[in-house]
């Protein structure tokens, strides 16, 4: 019996993402699991763009918030695919998912809809301002996720 069949890897696309992915790859190799990479676009980012567009009176079609979100999703999907290629083990990955929404809630939704048995994520997100010791999304995942969450201790760029 396999320990895990599917692992969800939460990728915030920060400089720490490769470290999180390295742990997930090793875990998948040792358990026979396959991985799903997910990235969530926070509504505060899209709301800020919408506000800026309305504030500066940019009403051109290409400046619409929907166009920004669509372009942002395409860029993030491309970055996730690059991470898969750079992992050296593309066969371990099932798919990538990019969604817009509250990060912890969307990750929980993906966990349920994709029937994953484990979530792997870093302890710090793109900003350390929300929580000094533990990222706000990671903290909410630990409290609310219906499956185990593996927290990867992130190291500075020197690898320590």
Backbone bond lengths (Angstrom), bond angles and torsions (degrees), N, CA, C in turn:
res aa  C-N    CA-C-N  psi(-1)  N-CA   C-N-CA  omega(-1)  CA-C   N-CA-C  phi
1 X - - - 1.442 - - 1.525 109.44 -
2 X 1.322 116.44 135.20 1.454 121.38 177.81 1.525 109.66 -78.15
3 X 1.322 114.61 142.52 1.454 119.67 176.71 1.522 110.52 -67.80
4 X 1.315 116.53 -46.19 1.457 122.29 177.87 1.520 108.52 -133.71
5 X 1.324 116.11 140.80 1.461 120.19 173.84 1.523 110.85 -99.40
6 X 1.345 115.87 -39.45 1.459 120.32 -178.83 1.528 109.65 -136.37
7 X 1.317 114.67 134.60 1.463 122.08 179.14 1.520 108.16 -120.23
8 X 1.315 115.70 131.71 1.459 121.05 174.06 1.515 107.95 -94.49
9 X 1.328 116.37 126.15 1.456 121.56 177.96 1.527 107.27 -110.20
10 X 1.334 115.29 115.41 1.461 121.27 179.62 1.525 108.04 -83.41
11 X 1.305 116.33 114.53 1.469 122.12 -177.38 1.514 109.52 -112.71
12 X 1.332 116.05 113.00 1.461 119.52 177.65 1.526 111.87 -88.80
13 X 1.320 116.34 -2.93 1.457 123.69 179.31 1.522 112.76 64.07
14 X 1.327 116.37 26.72 1.456 121.12 173.81 1.526 108.70 -83.68
15 X 1.315 116.38 179.95 1.464 120.11 178.73 1.523 111.83 -66.05
16 X 1.342 117.74 -14.34 1.458 121.44 -179.13 1.531 113.29 -91.05
17 X 1.317 117.49 -8.96 1.463 121.15 -176.92 1.530 113.31 -55.26
18 X 1.342 120.58 -42.51 1.469 118.83 178.87 1.536 113.41 -59.32
19 X 1.319 117.63 -33.77 1.469 120.11 177.48 1.522 111.09 -65.37
20 X 1.325 116.18 -43.96 1.463 121.05 178.46 1.515 109.22 -62.21
21 X 1.310 116.77 -44.40 1.456 121.38 -178.48 1.530 111.45 -65.29
22 X 1.328 118.06 -37.07 1.470 121.01 177.26 1.528 111.20 -58.75
23 X 1.331 116.84 -44.67 1.463 120.45 178.03 1.524 111.01 -62.94
24 X 1.322 115.53 -44.18 1.458 119.54 -178.57 1.527 111.65 -63.48
25 X 1.323 117.31 -40.19 1.469 121.34 178.66 1.524 110.34 -62.09
26 X 1.315 117.17 -46.64 1.470 120.51 179.29 1.527 110.49 -61.08
27 X 1.314 116.65 -43.67 1.456 120.73 179.11 1.524 111.19 -62.75
28 X 1.318 116.93 -43.96 1.467 120.85 179.53 1.526 110.93 -64.25
29 X 1.319 117.18 -41.18 1.465 120.30 178.58 1.525 110.91 -61.88
30 X 1.320 117.09 -40.09 1.464 121.14 -176.22 1.517 113.99 -79.73
31 X 1.311 117.99 -18.60 1.463 120.18 -177.99 1.523 113.22 -111.89
32 X 1.328 117.03 -9.32 1.460 119.75 -177.35 1.519 113.24 79.59
33 X 1.325 117.22 13.01 1.466 121.49 -178.27 1.530 110.95 -80.19
34 X 1.301 115.04 162.82 1.451 123.15 171.27 1.523 107.34 -113.30
35 X 1.327 115.99 157.00 1.465 119.55 -173.14 1.517 113.03 -119.11
36 X 1.318 113.72 150.14 1.452 123.41 171.89 1.521 106.03 -118.95
37 X 1.317 116.98 126.87 1.463 121.68 176.19 1.514 108.19 -96.55
38 X 1.336 116.04 130.94 1.461 120.11 -179.85 1.517 110.47 -129.16
39 X 1.316 114.27 141.26 1.455 121.88 174.66 1.520 107.15 -133.63
40 X 1.328 115.41 134.95 1.458 120.30 -177.75 1.525 109.49 -116.14
41 X 1.316 115.87 128.07 1.457 121.85 175.28 1.522 106.88 -86.41
42 X 1.306 116.00 117.89 1.450 121.94 -177.54 1.530 110.35 -71.05
43 X 1.338 117.63 135.06 1.463 119.97 179.88 1.530 113.35 -59.03
44 X 1.321 117.15 -26.85 1.471 117.92 179.62 1.534 110.45 -63.87
45 X 1.339 117.32 -30.62 1.464 120.43 177.00 1.526 110.86 -69.51
46 X 1.319 116.26 -45.59 1.462 119.81 -179.19 1.530 110.73 -70.86
47 X 1.336 116.91 -34.78 1.466 119.93 177.36 1.523 110.45 -64.72
48 X 1.326 116.71 -38.52 1.466 120.33 179.09 1.525 110.71 -63.74
49 X 1.322 116.92 -40.68 1.467 120.54 178.16 1.528 110.34 -65.76
50 X 1.327 116.84 -44.46 1.461 120.26 179.16 1.524 110.38 -60.23
51 X 1.308 116.29 -42.43 1.460 120.84 178.93 1.532 110.52 -63.40
52 X 1.315 116.79 -44.26 1.470 120.71 179.74 1.523 110.92 -63.29
53 X 1.314 116.60 -39.55 1.464 120.46 179.71 1.526 110.14 -62.98
54 X 1.323 116.39 -46.39 1.464 119.61 -179.35 1.530 111.55 -69.98
55 X 1.311 116.62 -35.27 1.462 121.45 -179.01 1.528 111.54 -66.18
56 X 1.308 116.09 -39.32 1.465 119.82 -177.72 1.527 112.57 -93.72
57 X 1.333 115.50 4.00 1.462 121.89 178.09 1.521 112.89 60.96
58 X 1.332 115.78 32.03 1.465 119.92 174.73 1.522 106.80 -84.14
59 X 1.273 116.74 100.47 1.459 120.07 -176.63 1.522 112.12 -112.43
60 X 1.310 116.20 13.93 1.453 119.66 177.34 1.529 108.67 -66.19
61 X 1.287 116.19 151.64 1.459 121.06 -177.25 1.524 111.71 -56.96
62 X 1.348 118.22 -41.93 1.459 120.63 -177.96 1.530 112.25 -71.48
63 X 1.334 117.30 -11.98 1.458 120.91 178.63 1.523 111.87 -97.04
64 X 1.314 117.91 0.49 1.461 121.35 -179.24 1.528 110.28 -65.57
65 X 1.339 116.82 145.70 1.470 119.88 179.34 1.534 113.05 -55.14
66 X 1.331 117.06 -36.11 1.463 120.07 -179.48 1.523 111.18 -64.14
67 X 1.323 116.11 -39.18 1.464 120.29 178.16 1.520 110.55 -66.08
68 X 1.336 116.47 -39.81 1.460 120.47 177.29 1.524 110.71 -62.08
69 X 1.323 117.14 -47.10 1.465 121.01 -179.04 1.516 110.40 -61.83
70 X 1.335 116.93 -44.01 1.458 120.60 179.43 1.528 110.97 -60.55
71 X 1.329 116.94 -46.78 1.459 120.79 179.56 1.526 110.97 -64.36
72 X 1.322 116.17 -40.64 1.467 121.27 179.77 1.534 110.47 -62.84
73 X 1.326 117.22 -41.60 1.465 120.94 178.17 1.527 110.86 -62.70
74 X 1.325 116.60 -43.54 1.463 119.90 178.82 1.530 111.21 -61.10
75 X 1.325 116.26 -43.03 1.465 120.38 179.35 1.531 111.09 -64.27
76 X 1.312 117.01 -41.70 1.466 119.90 -179.68 1.527 111.28 -69.06
77 X 1.323 117.60 -38.68 1.467 120.29 175.94 1.522 110.16 -60.52
78 X 1.319 117.19 -41.79 1.468 121.03 178.47 1.530 110.57 -63.35
79 X 1.327 117.34 -40.74 1.467 120.55 178.87 1.529 111.33 -66.05
80 X 1.332 117.56 -37.96 1.467 120.19 177.06 1.522 110.52 -65.15
81 X 1.322 117.13 -41.69 1.470 120.15 178.76 1.531 110.78 -64.31
82 X 1.320 117.48 -36.02 1.461 121.34 175.92 1.529 110.05 -64.04
83 X 1.325 117.01 -41.87 1.472 120.51 177.38 1.527 111.18 -60.91
84 X 1.314 116.53 -40.11 1.470 120.61 177.83 1.519 109.73 -62.09
85 X 1.318 117.05 -47.07 1.468 120.61 179.64 1.524 111.08 -61.73
86 X 1.331 116.56 -42.32 1.459 120.73 -178.25 1.527 112.84 -72.04
87 X 1.328 117.25 -17.87 1.470 120.04 -179.78 1.527 111.38 -66.96
88 X 1.338 116.84 -23.97 1.458 121.08 -177.48 1.519 113.47 81.25
89 X 1.337 117.07 0.58 1.467 121.46 -178.44 1.529 111.03 -136.98
90 X 1.328 117.80 59.29 1.462 119.75 -175.82 1.527 113.69 -61.58
91 X 1.314 117.97 -22.89 1.458 121.00 179.68 1.518 114.17 -69.23
92 X 1.318 117.30 -13.21 1.469 121.12 179.16 1.520 112.69 -81.22
93 X 1.335 116.89 -10.09 1.459 120.45 -172.62 1.523 111.39 -103.70
94 X 1.319 115.55 136.37 1.460 122.15 177.83 1.515 110.53 -89.63
95 X 1.336 115.40 -49.02 1.462 119.96 -175.46 1.514 111.14 -166.51
96 X 1.336 114.20 171.24 1.454 121.46 171.89 1.523 107.59 -117.40
97 X 1.324 115.32 149.07 1.461 121.13 178.40 1.517 107.99 -133.92
98 X 1.325 116.03 129.11 1.458 121.84 173.03 1.523 106.80 -124.14
99 X 1.320 115.64 123.62 1.461 121.51 179.66 1.521 110.05 -131.56
100 X 1.318 114.77 164.19 1.455 121.56 173.33 1.517 107.68 -111.58
101 X 1.316 116.30 133.01 1.456 120.40 178.42 1.511 111.09 158.32
102 X 1.314 115.50 -175.64 1.457 121.13 176.34 1.533 107.21 -64.89
103 X 1.328 118.47 118.71 1.468 120.19 -171.06 1.526 115.57 -51.74
104 X 1.328 117.79 -50.45 1.468 117.70 -176.21 1.522 110.90 -65.78
105 X 1.335 118.19 -37.92 1.465 120.61 -178.85 1.523 111.04 -68.44
106 X 1.322 117.25 -41.16 1.463 120.13 178.53 1.531 111.03 -65.98
107 X 1.324 117.27 -38.28 1.473 119.61 177.42 1.528 110.61 -64.30
108 X 1.315 117.30 -39.69 1.466 120.69 176.93 1.527 110.03 -65.41
109 X 1.324 117.24 -41.51 1.469 120.85 177.34 1.527 111.32 -60.58
110 X 1.329 116.43 -42.77 1.469 120.55 178.65 1.525 110.29 -64.88
111 X 1.327 116.57 -41.08 1.468 120.60 177.85 1.522 110.38 -55.33
112 X 1.320 116.22 -44.73 1.466 120.50 -179.29 1.527 111.95 -70.84
113 X 1.329 116.88 -48.51 1.467 119.34 -174.80 1.524 113.23 -69.84
114 X 1.321 117.38 -28.94 1.466 121.13 -178.73 1.528 112.97 -98.70
115 X 1.320 117.05 -0.43 1.473 122.87 177.71 1.527 112.19 56.46
116 X 1.317 115.79 45.84 1.460 119.32 177.58 1.525 109.81 -82.56
117 X 1.325 116.03 150.27 1.470 120.75 -178.26 1.517 112.94 -104.52
118 X 1.338 117.45 -6.01 1.450 121.43 -178.19 1.523 108.84 -155.76
119 X 1.339 115.54 144.46 1.460 121.47 173.02 1.520 107.35 -116.41
120 X 1.329 116.61 130.88 1.463 122.21 176.01 1.522 107.04 -112.57
121 X 1.334 115.21 128.25 1.461 119.01 -179.30 1.517 110.55 -154.48
122 X 1.319 115.33 160.40 1.451 121.15 176.56 1.515 110.62 -81.25
123 X 1.327 115.23 164.56 1.461 119.63 -179.75 1.511 112.29 -89.84
124 X 1.312 116.97 -13.99 1.462 120.57 178.34 1.501 108.61 -122.97
125 X 1.309 115.01 136.05 1.453 119.43 179.05 1.508 111.01 -95.38
126 X 1.303 114.57 -151.16 1.451 120.44 -176.80 1.521 112.04 -73.58
127 X 1.314 116.96 -16.51 1.460 120.49 179.13 1.513 109.40 -139.27
128 X 1.310 117.31 135.79 1.458 121.49 176.80 1.519 111.52 -94.45
129 X 1.320 118.26 7.45 1.451 120.93 -176.97 1.521 112.54 -73.76
130 X 1.313 117.71 -32.76 1.458 120.05 -175.60 1.519 112.28 -69.38
131 X 1.297 116.87 -35.79 1.451 120.03 -178.05 1.515 107.94 -151.65
132 X 1.307 116.59 127.19 1.455 120.67 -174.90 1.519 111.79 -70.13
133 X 1.313 119.00 -44.57 1.458 121.31 -174.14 1.520 113.69 -92.82
134 X 1.313 117.03 -32.61 1.459 120.30 -174.94 1.517 108.29 -145.40
135 X 1.312 116.34 133.63 1.456 119.71 -179.88 1.518 111.57 -58.94
136 X 1.317 115.96 146.49 1.455 121.16 -177.62 1.528 111.99 -60.28
137 X 1.332 116.96 -40.71 1.470 119.47 179.21 1.515 110.70 -66.25
138 X 1.328 117.68 -44.29 1.469 120.71 178.89 1.522 110.62 -60.37
139 X 1.317 116.88 -43.86 1.464 120.33 -179.78 1.526 111.30 -60.45
140 X 1.331 116.94 -44.25 1.466 120.62 178.91 1.524 111.14 -66.18
141 X 1.328 116.86 -36.17 1.465 119.71 177.47 1.525 110.88 -63.33
142 X 1.330 117.08 -43.22 1.461 120.17 179.10 1.522 111.26 -60.54
143 X 1.306 116.86 -35.14 1.465 121.14 -176.92 1.522 113.38 -80.64
144 X 1.336 117.81 -33.08 1.461 119.90 -168.87 1.528 116.18 -118.06
145 X 1.309 118.71 -14.60 1.469 120.29 -175.25 1.528 110.97 -68.83
146 X 1.324 117.71 133.93 1.465 120.95 -178.48 1.534 114.43 -77.67
147 X 1.338 117.57 -7.61 1.465 121.15 178.00 1.525 108.34 -123.10
148 X 1.333 118.16 164.53 1.463 119.42 179.03 1.532 112.21 -59.45
149 X 1.326 114.57 147.38 1.463 122.31 177.51 1.520 107.43 -118.97
150 X 1.322 116.16 122.77 1.462 121.16 176.49 1.517 108.04 -94.67
151 X 1.310 115.06 118.70 1.456 122.00 179.01 1.523 108.58 -92.87
152 X 1.325 116.48 122.19 1.455 121.32 178.92 1.517 108.11 -95.12
153 X 1.316 115.56 120.17 1.460 120.23 177.41 1.526 107.75 -70.30
154 X 1.297 115.80 122.17 1.452 121.14 -174.60 1.516 111.27 -93.04
155 X 1.313 114.85 140.74 1.458 121.73 -178.33 1.512 110.61 -112.77
156 X 1.304 114.44 156.90 1.458 118.95 176.43 1.510 109.45 -64.30
157 X 1.312 116.51 171.81 1.474 121.95 -174.72 1.519 113.70 -60.68
158 X 1.327 118.72 -19.39 1.462 120.11 -179.18 1.528 112.28 -76.59
159 X 1.354 116.22 -1.70 1.466 120.00 176.26 1.507 113.91 85.09
160 X 1.297 119.27 8.98 1.468 122.26 179.04 1.493 111.39 -109.26
